[in-house]
């Protein structure tokens, strides 16, 4: 049955920008009450205010660092104290990093894992505390096509998304028959500020690989899981085609994907190597990253004459 979201209580991490911000607005438009979490208090309050003023829902801004388990536990307590329950918990907080595996500093990789993996661990465990008491609830983890296939120059990020997929799959098996759902969202490249925020050890500008999907499209997929929990929601055709390509012809996928990353995920302009928002939040805080306007819209079909294969739909991130 479709769940009515009006009056429901949703906790959402990573709510200050990108997919999280778009999801907060989509949920507010459907009348959900929100407990929003992110590191940047000012940006987070901007989102909460927009939800309250535009849609008339209750929206709390709770500055939270998902790397800190005590902070995430406090987030759960605030939600329950304010609303008496949690209907949906969405783990969206994530950071991005590019650079060869050897060039990415070990402390930077550890920071990425703390946010992307341990943030989901902390959020999932906090959500389950509430859900076990209630004997119901929906946990939604935001994964990625990078959790199904990997690509060079983003090895630690891909590893973190593979971990999220594994955590969600394992939880789904543990939770069977409990009334608690564990769901996974699988987007490809999304038009958000993720790439502007990214840690970059390549020495070149990071650009969004095509095809590029809108954050609102991913937000609608997340909302659909809130309404009708199910195993997985894959956003767009590109992730399905990439996973199929990797499964059927893995040797060719690895060969082709390497050249795609080099040509379509790294720009020509040089960029100083730095840790991006791994340790501290960084603007811009917006739904969109401006990539669809900057880059040619739609899909990008690549034909490889040397191999004689049909055109391949590509993406990344």
Helices and strands as residue ranges (DSSP letters): E 9-13, H 18-29, E 33-37, H 41-55, E 59-61, H 69-83, E 88-91, E 97-98, H 106-113, I 114-118, H 119-134, E 137-142, G 145-147, H 155-174, E 180-186, E 190-191, H 194-197, E 199-200, E 204-206, E 213-214, H 215-227, E 232-234, H 237-248, H 250-260, I 261-265, E 266-270, H 291-294, E 301-302, E 312-313
